[in-house]
Amino acid sequence: MPEGAATQAEITFVTEDVVACDGGEGPLGHPRVFLHLVDDEAVCPYCSRRFVRKPDAGQPAGGH
C-alpha cells in the first residue's frame, strides 16, 4: 500500500439484509457481488468495503 494511503476500509450503512457492491465506477470497480449481512455486517471480498446495518434499522414495528 502506498505511503499515506488510507488503511481503514470504507463503511456504508444499510437497512437491507442483502447488499450489492461493485467497487465504484471506472477502473477502480470490480464485478458486482451480492453480500448477505451476518451479525449486522458484511465485507466485500474484492474491495473490503464494510456494510453495516444502521442502528435504527432494526425489526419492523410490531416485529419480534
mmCIF file of the N, C-alpha and C atoms, coordinates in Angstrom:
data_MODEL
# 
_entry.id   MODEL 
# 
loop_
_atom_site.group_PDB 
_atom_site.id 
_atom_site.type_symbol 
_atom_site.label_atom_id 
_atom_site.label_alt_id 
_atom_site.label_comp_id 
_atom_site.label_asym_id 
_atom_site.label_entity_id 
_atom_site.label_seq_id 
_atom_site.pdbx_PDB_ins_code 
_atom_site.Cartn_x 
_atom_site.Cartn_y 
_atom_site.Cartn_z 
_atom_site.occupancy 
_atom_site.B_iso_or_equiv 
_atom_site.pdbx_formal_charge 
_atom_site.auth_seq_id 
_atom_site.auth_comp_id 
_atom_site.auth_asym_id 
_atom_site.auth_atom_id 
_atom_site.pdbx_PDB_model_num 
ATOM 1   N N  . MET A 1 1  ? 0.853   -1.176  0.000   1.00 0.00 ? 1  MET A N  1 
ATOM 2   C CA . MET A 1 1  ? 0.000   0.000   0.000   1.00 0.00 ? 1  MET A CA 1 
ATOM 3   C C  . MET A 1 1  ? 0.893   1.231   0.000   1.00 0.00 ? 1  MET A C  1 
ATOM 4   N N  . PRO A 1 2  ? 0.558   2.210   -0.835  1.00 0.00 ? 2  PRO A N  1 
ATOM 5   C CA . PRO A 1 2  ? 1.387   3.412   -0.895  1.00 0.00 ? 2  PRO A CA 1 
ATOM 6   C C  . PRO A 1 2  ? 1.410   4.144   0.439   1.00 0.00 ? 2  PRO A C  1 
ATOM 7   N N  . GLU A 1 3  ? 2.519   4.809   0.686   1.00 0.00 ? 3  GLU A N  1 
ATOM 8   C CA . GLU A 1 3  ? 2.648   5.561   1.928   1.00 0.00 ? 3  GLU A CA 1 
ATOM 9   C C  . GLU A 1 3  ? 1.579   6.645   1.994   1.00 0.00 ? 3  GLU A C  1 
ATOM 10  N N  . GLY A 1 4  ? 0.949   6.776   3.157   1.00 0.00 ? 4  GLY A N  1 
ATOM 11  C CA . GLY A 1 4  ? -0.084  7.776   3.342   1.00 0.00 ? 4  GLY A CA 1 
ATOM 12  C C  . GLY A 1 4  ? -1.461  7.328   2.888   1.00 0.00 ? 4  GLY A C  1 
ATOM 13  N N  . ALA A 1 5  ? -1.569  6.119   2.317   1.00 0.00 ? 5  ALA A N  1 
ATOM 14  C CA . ALA A 1 5  ? -2.874  5.633   1.873   1.00 0.00 ? 5  ALA A CA 1 
ATOM 15  C C  . ALA A 1 5  ? -3.725  5.259   3.078   1.00 0.00 ? 5  ALA A C  1 
ATOM 16  N N  . ALA A 1 6  ? -5.015  5.357   2.901   1.00 0.00 ? 6  ALA A N  1 
ATOM 17  C CA . ALA A 1 6  ? -5.933  5.013   3.995   1.00 0.00 ? 6  ALA A CA 1 
ATOM 18  C C  . ALA A 1 6  ? -5.818  3.527   4.299   1.00 0.00 ? 6  ALA A C  1 
ATOM 19  N N  . THR A 1 7  ? -5.822  3.197   5.572   1.00 0.00 ? 7  THR A N  1 
ATOM 20  C CA . THR A 1 7  ? -5.722  1.794   5.958   1.00 0.00 ? 7  THR A CA 1 
ATOM 21  C C  . THR A 1 7  ? -7.067  1.252   6.410   1.00 0.00 ? 7  THR A C  1 
ATOM 22  N N  . GLN A 1 8  ? -8.063  2.107   6.545   1.00 0.00 ? 8  GLN A N  1 
ATOM 23  C CA . GLN A 1 8  ? -9.361  1.673   7.004   1.00 0.00 ? 8  GLN A CA 1 
ATOM 24  C C  . GLN A 1 8  ? -10.314 1.626   5.816   1.00 0.00 ? 8  GLN A C  1 
ATOM 25  N N  . ALA A 1 9  ? -11.041 0.511   5.684   1.00 0.00 ? 9  ALA A N  1 
ATOM 26  C CA . ALA A 1 9  ? -11.977 0.354   4.579   1.00 0.00 ? 9  ALA A CA 1 
ATOM 27  C C  . ALA A 1 9  ? -13.176 1.274   4.760   1.00 0.00 ? 9  ALA A C  1 
ATOM 28  N N  . GLU A 1 10 ? -13.783 1.621   3.653   1.00 0.00 ? 10 GLU A N  1 
ATOM 29  C CA . GLU A 1 10 ? -14.969 2.469   3.675   1.00 0.00 ? 10 GLU A CA 1 
ATOM 30  C C  . GLU A 1 10 ? -16.123 1.721   4.335   1.00 0.00 ? 10 GLU A C  1 
ATOM 31  N N  . ILE A 1 11 ? -16.931 2.427   5.117   1.00 0.00 ? 11 ILE A N  1 
ATOM 32  C CA . ILE A 1 11 ? -18.096 1.832   5.764   1.00 0.00 ? 11 ILE A CA 1 
ATOM 33  C C  . ILE A 1 11 ? -19.347 2.445   5.150   1.00 0.00 ? 11 ILE A C  1 
ATOM 34  N N  . THR A 1 12 ? -20.271 1.574   4.749   1.00 0.00 ? 12 THR A N  1 
ATOM 35  C CA . THR A 1 12 ? -21.543 2.005   4.197   1.00 0.00 ? 12 THR A CA 1 
ATOM 36  C C  . THR A 1 12 ? -22.641 1.482   5.103   1.00 0.00 ? 12 THR A C  1 
ATOM 37  N N  . PHE A 1 13 ? -23.497 2.373   5.589   1.00 0.00 ? 13 PHE A N  1 
ATOM 38  C CA . PHE A 1 13 ? -24.594 1.971   6.464   1.00 0.00 ? 13 PHE A CA 1 
ATOM 39  C C  . PHE A 1 13 ? -25.809 1.635   5.612   1.00 0.00 ? 13 PHE A C  1 
ATOM 40  N N  . VAL A 1 14 ? -26.444 0.495   5.912   1.00 0.00 ? 14 VAL A N  1 
ATOM 41  C CA . VAL A 1 14 ? -27.553 -0.010  5.100   1.00 0.00 ? 14 VAL A CA 1 
ATOM 42  C C  . VAL A 1 14 ? -28.726 -0.426  5.981   1.00 0.00 ? 14 VAL A C  1 
ATOM 43  N N  . THR A 1 15 ? -29.865 -0.633  5.343   1.00 0.00 ? 15 THR A N  1 
ATOM 44  C CA . THR A 1 15 ? -31.042 -1.133  6.054   1.00 0.00 ? 15 THR A CA 1 
ATOM 45  C C  . THR A 1 15 ? -31.448 -2.511  5.546   1.00 0.00 ? 15 THR A C  1 
ATOM 46  N N  . GLU A 1 16 ? -30.863 -2.968  4.451   1.00 0.00 ? 16 GLU A N  1 
ATOM 47  C CA . GLU A 1 16 ? -31.233 -4.227  3.820   1.00 0.00 ? 16 GLU A CA 1 
ATOM 48  C C  . GLU A 1 16 ? -30.463 -5.406  4.415   1.00 0.00 ? 16 GLU A C  1 
ATOM 49  N N  . ASP A 1 17 ? -30.975 -6.619  4.163   1.00 0.00 ? 17 ASP A N  1 
ATOM 50  C CA . ASP A 1 17 ? -30.289 -7.844  4.581   1.00 0.00 ? 17 ASP A CA 1 
ATOM 51  C C  . ASP A 1 17 ? -29.274 -8.291  3.529   1.00 0.00 ? 17 ASP A C  1 
ATOM 52  N N  . VAL A 1 18 ? -29.494 -7.879  2.263   1.00 0.00 ? 18 VAL A N  1 
ATOM 53  C CA . VAL A 1 18 ? -28.606 -8.232  1.151   1.00 0.00 ? 18 VAL A CA 1 
ATOM 54  C C  . VAL A 1 18 ? -28.197 -6.931  0.470   1.00 0.00 ? 18 VAL A C  1 
ATOM 55  N N  . VAL A 1 19 ? -26.901 -6.780  0.216   1.00 0.00 ? 19 VAL A N  1 
ATOM 56  C CA . VAL A 1 19 ? -26.393 -5.581  -0.440  1.00 0.00 ? 19 VAL A CA 1 
ATOM 57  C C  . VAL A 1 19 ? -25.560 -5.972  -1.654  1.00 0.00 ? 19 VAL A C  1 
ATOM 58  N N  . ALA A 1 20 ? -25.408 -5.048  -2.589  1.00 0.00 ? 20 ALA A N  1 
ATOM 59  C CA . ALA A 1 20 ? -24.587 -5.275  -3.771  1.00 0.00 ? 20 ALA A CA 1 
ATOM 60  C C  . ALA A 1 20 ? -23.399 -4.321  -3.731  1.00 0.00 ? 20 ALA A C  1 
ATOM 61  N N  . CYS A 1 21 ? -22.245 -4.816  -4.158  1.00 0.00 ? 21 CYS A N  1 
ATOM 62  C CA . CYS A 1 21 ? -21.046 -3.982  -4.226  1.00 0.00 ? 21 CYS A CA 1 
ATOM 63  C C  . CYS A 1 21 ? -20.373 -4.212  -5.573  1.00 0.00 ? 21 CYS A C  1 
ATOM 64  N N  . ASP A 1 22 ? -20.008 -3.107  -6.229  1.00 0.00 ? 22 ASP A N  1 
ATOM 65  C CA . ASP A 1 22 ? -19.261 -3.203  -7.483  1.00 0.00 ? 22 ASP A CA 1 
ATOM 66  C C  . ASP A 1 22 ? -17.973 -2.391  -7.421  1.00 0.00 ? 22 ASP A C  1 
ATOM 67  N N  . GLY A 1 23 ? -17.633 -1.916  -6.224  1.00 0.00 ? 23 GLY A N  1 
ATOM 68  C CA . GLY A 1 23 ? -16.384 -1.197  -6.027  1.00 0.00 ? 23 GLY A CA 1 
ATOM 69  C C  . GLY A 1 23 ? -16.367 0.219   -6.550  1.00 0.00 ? 23 GLY A C  1 
ATOM 70  N N  . GLY A 1 24 ? -17.432 0.676   -7.143  1.00 0.00 ? 24 GLY A N  1 
ATOM 71  C CA . GLY A 1 24 ? -17.459 2.028   -7.692  1.00 0.00 ? 24 GLY A CA 1 
ATOM 72  C C  . GLY A 1 24 ? -17.288 2.014   -9.198  1.00 0.00 ? 24 GLY A C  1 
ATOM 73  N N  . GLU A 1 25 ? -17.271 3.191   -9.772  1.00 0.00 ? 25 GLU A N  1 
ATOM 74  C CA . GLU A 1 25 ? -17.186 3.312   -11.221 1.00 0.00 ? 25 GLU A CA 1 
ATOM 75  C C  . GLU A 1 25 ? -15.753 3.331   -11.716 1.00 0.00 ? 25 GLU A C  1 
ATOM 76  N N  . GLY A 1 26 ? -15.600 3.121   -12.996 1.00 0.00 ? 26 GLY A N  1 
ATOM 77  C CA . GLY A 1 26 ? -14.297 3.247   -13.633 1.00 0.00 ? 26 GLY A CA 1 
ATOM 78  C C  . GLY A 1 26 ? -13.344 2.122   -13.316 1.00 0.00 ? 26 GLY A C  1 
ATOM 79  N N  . PRO A 1 27 ? -12.054 2.392   -13.436 1.00 0.00 ? 27 PRO A N  1 
ATOM 80  C CA . PRO A 1 27 ? -11.039 1.345   -13.281 1.00 0.00 ? 27 PRO A CA 1 
ATOM 81  C C  . PRO A 1 27 ? -10.917 0.821   -11.854 1.00 0.00 ? 27 PRO A C  1 
ATOM 82  N N  . LEU A 1 28 ? -11.509 1.515   -10.878 1.00 0.00 ? 28 LEU A N  1 
ATOM 83  C CA . LEU A 1 28 ? -11.430 1.042   -9.500  1.00 0.00 ? 28 LEU A CA 1 
ATOM 84  C C  . LEU A 1 28 ? -12.535 0.051   -9.166  1.00 0.00 ? 28 LEU A C  1 
ATOM 85  N N  . GLY A 1 29 ? -13.457 -0.178  -10.090 1.00 0.00 ? 29 GLY A N  1 
ATOM 86  C CA . GLY A 1 29 ? -14.567 -1.075  -9.841  1.00 0.00 ? 29 GLY A CA 1 
ATOM 87  C C  . GLY A 1 29 ? -14.152 -2.546  -9.914  1.00 0.00 ? 29 GLY A C  1 
ATOM 88  N N  . HIS A 1 30 ? -15.110 -3.417  -9.637  1.00 0.00 ? 30 HIS A N  1 
ATOM 89  C CA . HIS A 1 30 ? -14.892 -4.867  -9.713  1.00 0.00 ? 30 HIS A CA 1 
ATOM 90  C C  . HIS A 1 30 ? -16.223 -5.511  -10.067 1.00 0.00 ? 30 HIS A C  1 
ATOM 91  N N  . PRO A 1 31 ? -16.252 -6.820  -10.347 1.00 0.00 ? 31 PRO A N  1 
ATOM 92  C CA . PRO A 1 31 ? -17.538 -7.467  -10.660 1.00 0.00 ? 31 PRO A CA 1 
ATOM 93  C C  . PRO A 1 31 ? -18.534 -7.263  -9.520  1.00 0.00 ? 31 PRO A C  1 
ATOM 94  N N  . ARG A 1 32 ? -19.794 -7.070  -9.863  1.00 0.00 ? 32 ARG A N  1 
ATOM 95  C CA . ARG A 1 32 ? -20.829 -6.878  -8.834  1.00 0.00 ? 32 ARG A CA 1 
ATOM 96  C C  . ARG A 1 32 ? -21.017 -8.177  -8.064  1.00 0.00 ? 32 ARG A C  1 
ATOM 97  N N  . VAL A 1 33 ? -20.997 -8.065  -6.750  1.00 0.00 ? 33 VAL A N  1 
ATOM 98  C CA . VAL A 1 33 ? -21.243 -9.202  -5.874  1.00 0.00 ? 33 VAL A CA 1 
ATOM 99  C C  . VAL A 1 33 ? -22.381 -8.828  -4.923  1.00 0.00 ? 33 VAL A C  1 
ATOM 100 N N  . PHE A 1 34 ? -23.147 -9.830  -4.537  1.00 0.00 ? 34 PHE A N  1 
ATOM 101 C CA . PHE A 1 34 ? -24.233 -9.636  -3.582  1.00 0.00 ? 34 PHE A CA 1 
ATOM 102 C C  . PHE A 1 34 ? -23.814 -10.260 -2.271  1.00 0.00 ? 34 PHE A C  1 
ATOM 103 N N  . LEU A 1 35 ? -23.943 -9.496  -1.200  1.00 0.00 ? 35 LEU A N  1 
ATOM 104 C CA . LEU A 1 35 ? -23.462 -9.922  0.111   1.00 0.00 ? 35 LEU A CA 1 
ATOM 105 C C  . LEU A 1 35 ? -24.630 -9.964  1.094   1.00 0.00 ? 35 LEU A C  1 
ATOM 106 N N  . HIS A 1 36 ? -24.686 -11.020 1.891   1.00 0.00 ? 36 HIS A N  1 
ATOM 107 C CA . HIS A 1 36 ? -25.706 -11.167 2.928   1.00 0.00 ? 36 HIS A CA 1 
ATOM 108 C C  . HIS A 1 36 ? -25.125 -10.691 4.247   1.00 0.00 ? 36 HIS A C  1 
ATOM 109 N N  . LEU A 1 37 ? -25.841 -9.816  4.930   1.00 0.00 ? 37 LEU A N  1 
ATOM 110 C CA . LEU A 1 37 ? -25.376 -9.353  6.237   1.00 0.00 ? 37 LEU A CA 1 
ATOM 111 C C  . LEU A 1 37 ? -25.481 -10.487 7.252   1.00 0.00 ? 37 LEU A C  1 
ATOM 112 N N  . VAL A 1 38 ? -24.416 -10.716 7.976   1.00 0.00 ? 38 VAL A N  1 
ATOM 113 C CA . VAL A 1 38 ? -24.374 -11.695 9.057   1.00 0.00 ? 38 VAL A CA 1 
ATOM 114 C C  . VAL A 1 38 ? -23.952 -10.926 10.294  1.00 0.00 ? 38 VAL A C  1 
ATOM 115 N N  . ASP A 1 39 ? -24.720 -11.057 11.357  1.00 0.00 ? 39 ASP A N  1 
ATOM 116 C CA . ASP A 1 39 ? -24.460 -10.278 12.578  1.00 0.00 ? 39 ASP A CA 1 
ATOM 117 C C  . ASP A 1 39 ? -24.400 -8.784  12.260  1.00 0.00 ? 39 ASP A C  1 
ATOM 118 N N  . ASP A 1 40 ? -25.322 -8.342  11.375  1.00 0.00 ? 40 ASP A N  1 
ATOM 119 C CA . ASP A 1 40 ? -25.472 -6.932  11.010  1.00 0.00 ? 40 ASP A CA 1 
ATOM 120 C C  . ASP A 1 40 ? -24.273 -6.346  10.267  1.00 0.00 ? 40 ASP A C  1 
ATOM 121 N N  . GLU A 1 41 ? -23.497 -7.194  9.580   1.00 0.00 ? 41 GLU A N  1 
ATOM 122 C CA . GLU A 1 41 ? -22.318 -6.696  8.878   1.00 0.00 ? 41 GLU A CA 1 
ATOM 123 C C  . GLU A 1 41 ? -21.938 -7.630  7.728   1.00 0.00 ? 41 GLU A C  1 
ATOM 124 N N  . ALA A 1 42 ? -21.360 -7.055  6.662   1.00 0.00 ? 42 ALA A N  1 
ATOM 125 C CA . ALA A 1 42 ? -20.805 -7.819  5.550   1.00 0.00 ? 42 ALA A CA 1 
ATOM 126 C C  . ALA A 1 42 ? -19.584 -7.063  5.029   1.00 0.00 ? 42 ALA A C  1 
ATOM 127 N N  . VAL A 1 43 ? -18.605 -7.802  4.499   1.00 0.00 ? 43 VAL A N  1 
ATOM 128 C CA . VAL A 1 43 ? -17.390 -7.193  3.963   1.00 0.00 ? 43 VAL A CA 1 
ATOM 129 C C  . VAL A 1 43 ? -17.198 -7.701  2.536   1.00 0.00 ? 43 VAL A C  1 
ATOM 130 N N  . CYS A 1 44 ? -16.981 -6.786  1.608   1.00 0.00 ? 44 CYS A N  1 
ATOM 131 C CA . CYS A 1 44 ? -16.764 -7.155  0.209   1.00 0.00 ? 44 CYS A CA 1 
ATOM 132 C C  . CYS A 1 44 ? -15.414 -7.863  0.063   1.00 0.00 ? 44 CYS A C  1 
ATOM 133 N N  . PRO A 1 45 ? -15.408 -9.037  -0.563  1.00 0.00 ? 45 PRO A N  1 
ATOM 134 C CA . PRO A 1 45 ? -14.141 -9.760  -0.726  1.00 0.00 ? 45 PRO A CA 1 
ATOM 135 C C  . PRO A 1 45 ? -13.188 -9.109  -1.730  1.00 0.00 ? 45 PRO A C  1 
ATOM 136 N N  . TYR A 1 46 ? -13.702 -8.211  -2.576  1.00 0.00 ? 46 TYR A N  1 
ATOM 137 C CA . TYR A 1 46 ? -12.855 -7.540  -3.558  1.00 0.00 ? 46 TYR A CA 1 
ATOM 138 C C  . TYR A 1 46 ? -12.214 -6.267  -3.023  1.00 0.00 ? 46 TYR A C  1 
ATOM 139 N N  . CYS A 1 47 ? -13.038 -5.383  -2.456  1.00 0.00 ? 47 CYS A N  1 
ATOM 140 C CA . CYS A 1 47 ? -12.532 -4.050  -2.092  1.00 0.00 ? 47 CYS A CA 1 
ATOM 141 C C  . CYS A 1 47 ? -12.531 -3.790  -0.582  1.00 0.00 ? 47 CYS A C  1 
ATOM 142 N N  . SER A 1 48 ? -12.987 -4.753  0.193   1.00 0.00 ? 48 SER A N  1 
ATOM 143 C CA . SER A 1 48 ? -13.012 -4.668  1.661   1.00 0.00 ? 48 SER A CA 1 
ATOM 144 C C  . SER A 1 48 ? -13.967 -3.603  2.190   1.00 0.00 ? 48 SER A C  1 
ATOM 145 N N  . ARG A 1 49 ? -14.851 -3.094  1.352   1.00 0.00 ? 49 ARG A N  1 
ATOM 146 C CA . ARG A 1 49 ? -15.855 -2.138  1.835   1.00 0.00 ? 49 ARG A CA 1 
ATOM 147 C C  . ARG A 1 49 ? -16.743 -2.867  2.841   1.00 0.00 ? 49 ARG A C  1 
ATOM 148 N N  . ARG A 1 50 ? -16.997 -2.203  3.969   1.00 0.00 ? 50 ARG A N  1 
ATOM 149 C CA . ARG A 1 50 ? -17.834 -2.793  5.016   1.00 0.00 ? 50 ARG A CA 1 
ATOM 150 C C  . ARG A 1 50 ? -19.240 -2.244  4.910   1.00 0.00 ? 50 ARG A C  1 
ATOM 151 N N  . PHE A 1 51 ? -20.207 -3.134  4.992   1.00 0.00 ? 51 PHE A N  1 
ATOM 152 C CA . PHE A 1 51 ? -21.610 -2.768  5.018   1.00 0.00 ? 51 PHE A CA 1 
ATOM 153 C C  . PHE A 1 51 ? -22.123 -3.100  6.406   1.00 0.00 ? 51 PHE A C  1 
ATOM 154 N N  . VAL A 1 52 ? -22.657 -2.095  7.091   1.00 0.00 ? 52 VAL A N  1 
ATOM 155 C CA . VAL A 1 52 ? -23.105 -2.247  8.474   1.00 0.00 ? 52 VAL A CA 1 
ATOM 156 C C  . VAL A 1 52 ? -24.553 -1.795  8.560   1.00 0.00 ? 52 VAL A C  1 
ATOM 157 N N  . ARG A 1 53 ? -25.377 -2.612  9.232   1.00 0.00 ? 53 ARG A N  1 
ATOM 158 C CA . ARG A 1 53 ? -26.787 -2.244  9.389   1.00 0.00 ? 53 ARG A CA 1 
ATOM 159 C C  . ARG A 1 53 ? -26.896 -1.012  10.279  1.00 0.00 ? 53 ARG A C  1 
ATOM 160 N N  . LYS A 1 54 ? -27.716 -0.038  9.847   1.00 0.00 ? 54 LYS A N  1 
ATOM 161 C CA . LYS A 1 54 ? -27.952 1.165   10.643  1.00 0.00 ? 54 LYS A CA 1 
ATOM 162 C C  . LYS A 1 54 ? -28.537 0.761   11.984  1.00 0.00 ? 54 LYS A C  1 
ATOM 163 N N  . PRO A 1 55 ? -28.109 1.400   13.057  1.00 0.00 ? 55 PRO A N  1 
ATOM 164 C CA . PRO A 1 55 ? -28.634 1.052   14.377  1.00 0.00 ? 55 PRO A CA 1 
ATOM 165 C C  . PRO A 1 55 ? -30.150 1.169   14.470  1.00 0.00 ? 55 PRO A C  1 
ATOM 166 N N  . ASP A 1 56 ? -30.750 2.114   13.756  1.00 0.00 ? 56 ASP A N  1 
ATOM 167 C CA . ASP A 1 56 ? -32.201 2.297   13.820  1.00 0.00 ? 56 ASP A CA 1 
ATOM 168 C C  . ASP A 1 56 ? -32.944 1.465   12.778  1.00 0.00 ? 56 ASP A C  1 
ATOM 169 N N  . ALA A 1 57 ? -32.232 0.571   12.088  1.00 0.00 ? 57 ALA A N  1 
ATOM 170 C CA . ALA A 1 57 ? -32.844 -0.257  11.052  1.00 0.00 ? 57 ALA A CA 1 
ATOM 171 C C  . ALA A 1 57 ? -33.169 -1.634  11.588  1.00 0.00 ? 57 ALA A C  1 
ATOM 172 N N  . GLY A 1 58 ? -33.577 -1.680  12.839  1.00 0.00 ? 58 GLY A N  1 
ATOM 173 C CA . GLY A 1 58 ? -33.923 -2.957  13.460  1.00 0.00 ? 58 GLY A CA 1 
ATOM 174 C C  . GLY A 1 58 ? -35.133 -3.579  12.813  1.00 0.00 ? 58 GLY A C  1 
ATOM 175 N N  . GLN A 1 59 ? -35.850 -4.351  13.556  1.00 0.00 ? 59 GLN A N  1 
ATOM 176 C CA . GLN A 1 59 ? -37.004 -5.039  13.045  1.00 0.00 ? 59 GLN A CA 1 
ATOM 177 C C  . GLN A 1 59 ? -38.153 -4.061  12.825  1.00 0.00 ? 59 GLN A C  1 
ATOM 178 N N  . PRO A 1 60 ? -39.047 -4.388  11.897  1.00 0.00 ? 60 PRO A N  1 
ATOM 179 C CA . PRO A 1 60 ? -40.183 -3.517  11.645  1.00 0.00 ? 60 PRO A CA 1 
ATOM 180 C C  . PRO A 1 60 ? -41.053 -3.356  12.883  1.00 0.00 ? 60 PRO A C  1 
ATOM 181 N N  . ALA A 1 61 ? -41.803 -2.271  12.936  1.00 0.00 ? 61 ALA A N  1 
ATOM 182 C CA . ALA A 1 61 ? -42.688 -2.022  14.069  1.00 0.00 ? 61 ALA A CA 1 
ATOM 183 C C  . ALA A 1 61 ? -43.630 -3.204  14.253  1.00 0.00 ? 61 ALA A C  1 
ATOM 184 N N  . GLY A 1 62 ? -43.744 -3.667  15.481  1.00 0.00 ? 62 GLY A N  1 
ATOM 185 C CA . GLY A 1 62 ? -44.585 -4.812  15.777  1.00 0.00 ? 62 GLY A CA 1 
ATOM 186 C C  . GLY A 1 62 ? -43.903 -6.138  15.523  1.00 0.00 ? 62 GLY A C  1 
ATOM 187 N N  . GLY A 1 63 ? -42.614 -6.107  15.050  1.00 0.00 ? 63 GLY A N  1 
ATOM 188 C CA . GLY A 1 63 ? -41.868 -7.337  14.767  1.00 0.00 ? 63 GLY A CA 1 
ATOM 189 C C  . GLY A 1 63 ? -41.370 -7.976  16.031  1.00 0.00 ? 63 GLY A C  1 
ATOM 190 N N  . HIS A 1 64 ? -40.899 -9.178  15.918  1.00 0.00 ? 64 HIS A N  1 
ATOM 191 C CA . HIS A 1 64 ? -40.361 -9.919  17.073  1.00 0.00 ? 64 HIS A CA 1 
ATOM 192 C C  . HIS A 1 64 ? -38.863 -9.839  17.121  1.00 0.00 ? 64 HIS A C  1 
# 
